[in-house]
Each structure stands twice: as structure tokens, then as C-alpha cells.
Amino acid sequence: MIKNNNELKSVQNKLKELSIALEKHRDKEVQSDVLSQMNKDSLKSYIQEFEQEIKQYLDLKQGKACIINIENIDRLHELLIKSRIAFKISQEELGKKLGVSQQQVQRWESSNYETITWSKMLDVFEALGITIPLSHVVIKQPEFLIVTEYKIDSILNANEIIKGRKKLMVIGEN
């Protein structure tokens, strides 16, 4: 996700480089080579991804209608960043509203708000004028694993179950 104009320029430059590389690749006559085809497909995939990111960022900046849908709490950072862009608030302006520097806002966004405290995140929501209506909260019942022997398969299975518990709470409408 592109978060500011500097990142936009960087992605646009990368897109140009990839497009040039794809054109050079098309000029080669070795079309049947599997490795060559994989390289071409990879370039096309990156080009498509970058084009979508650029379009999304420019649409947000231009105030075109957008829906910011978050399926779980792990994606709150997208809501904050996309809202800031859509409301045409710079990182510097947001920093002033929060009493922090532009660099601090940039660091938060670069880390997808993983380094921010919960109370400061609530301040960001308030500064952006965002409210999230809670229609319902789903809390999944934890499953406990009873293991009498500690074999590697049991430990790996327990690890998979723990990974599945990361999403204990889902906020939003279904």
C-alpha cells in the first residue's frame, strides 16, 4: 500500500523499470523456455500489483468514492492510512493534531501502526474523525490441547492451533 507521495514516486519508478524489463524480455525470441516464461509472468504480476497500488492511492487522493473494509482488527492500520489520504490530511498535519512530529507519523505508518500505543491510536482515530460502529463482536471459544506425550507432531499441531487463535476477535458486520 502506498502511504505518501514519496512512496508513490518510488513505486512509479519501479513500475517504469519493470515495464522496460518486460519489453526487453518480449524482444527475446526464446518463448518456449520455461524459466523465461516464469520471469515474464513474474514481471507482469509485479506490474499489475504496482498499477493497482498507484490507482488506489491516486483515487484516495482525488477523493473518489472508496470503501475501506476491514475484516478484522489486524487491518486497522489500513483504515487509518487510507482515511488520512482520503481526507487529504498530510502526515505533518496529522502530527500537529496529535502533538507529534511528521516523522513520528511516518514511522507509525511505515510499521503499519504496530509501534503505537492503544491510547495514541485512539487519538489518531479521533484526529481523523473516524468512528467504528460495533454491530457485534465475535469471541471464539478457545480450544485446549491435552497432550500426554511430547512428540514433535504434537508440538507442531499445538503451534498450528496457537496460530489459529491469533484472530480471537472480529469486529464489523457480516
N, C-alpha and C positions, 0 to 999 in steps of 0.2 A: 504494500500500500504506500503510495506517495503521500508524504506528510507536509511538504513545503515546496517552495519554488526552486530551492537548490536541488532537492531530490528530483523534481520534475526535469530540470536541465540535465542532470546526471542520467536519468532513465532515457531521455530523448537522445542523448549522445550514444548510449549503449544500443538503443534501437537502430540508430544510423549504422553503427559498426556491425551489428548483426545483419542488417539488410545488405550491406556491402559484402559481407562474408557469404551470405546466401546467394547473391548474384554471381560471385566468383565461383561458387560451388556449382551453380547451374551451367556455367560455361564449360565445366569439365564434361567430357564425354563418357566418363565411367559411371553410367547409370545403373548397371546391374550389380555393382559391388555393394554388399550388404552394409559394410561399415560406412560407405559413402552415403547410402540411403539413411542410415541411422543419424549421421551427422546433419544431413539436410532436415530430417524430421525434428531433430533437437532444436536447430536454429529456428524453424517455423514455429515451434511451440513457444520458445522464448519471445519471439517477435509478437505472437498473438497475445501472450501474457502482458508484455510491456505496453502494447497498444491499448489493451483493456484498462490497465492501471492509469495510463495517461488520460484516456477518455473519462474514466470515473473521477479523477482529480479535477479535470477541466470542467466537467459537469457540475461538480460540487462548488467550484469557484464561481461559476456563472450563475449559480442559484437555480439551476434546473431542478425540477421536482425529483426528489430522491427518497427512497425508503431505506432507513437504516434499521435493519432487522438483526437483533441479537438473540441467538437461540439459547445461550447460557452465559453465565457470569464471566466466563473466561474471555469473552469478546467485548467487554465493556470498553476497552481501550479504543476499539474501532468506532464506537458510538461517540466517544469524546473527541477523537481526532477528526472524524468526518463532520461532526456538528460544528467544531471550531472553523473548519474550512467553509462549510455551507453558510455559516453566519458571517463569513468574511471577517473573522477576528484573527489577527496575526498572533504568532507566538508571543511577540513583545506585548501586545495589548492584553492578552490573557495573563501574562506575567504581572503586568501592572495591576490588574484587577485582583490578583492573588497575593500581591506584595512580594513577588519573587522575580528573578531576572528572566529574560528571554532564554538564556542558556539553560536555566533550570527546566523551563517548559520543554525545550528541545530535548534535554536529557530524558525527561519523563516520557515524551513521545517516542524517542529512539528505543527506549526499553519497553515500549508498549505499556507504560504506567506500572510496570512491575516494581519499581523502586519507590513508589509514592505511598504515604500512609493513608489509611482509610479516611481519616478526618480531612486530610488535604484533598483527597479525591472527591469527597462530598462538597468541598469548597469549589472544586473545578466544575462539578455539576451545577452548582448554584450560579457561578460566574457565567456559565454558558446558557443559563435559563432552562436547563433540562430537568424535567420531572419524569419519573418512570412509574406509571400506574401499575400497581401489582394486582392482577386479576386473580392470580393464585400462585402459591408456592408449593412445589412438589418436593418432598423429602423422601428419599428412598430408604427403605429399611435395610440396615447393614446385614450382610450375611457373614456368619462366623465360620471359620475353617477349623475343624478339630483334626489335629494330626498327632498320631501316637508315635510314628516313626519319622525321623527327619531325613528323608531321602531327597535327592536333588530334584526329582519330578515334583514332589510335594512343595518344595520351596519355590520352584518356578511357577507352579499353579497358584500358590499363595501370592506371589508377586503379580501375576496377571489379575487376580481378584482385587488387589490393592489398587492397581492402575484403574480398574473399572470404577472404583469408589471415588475417584477424583471429582466426578460430577455428582455430588450429593444434592445439589440444589439447582433447580431450573426455574428461571424467572421469565414470565412472558405468557402470551396467550397461545394455546394450541388449538 
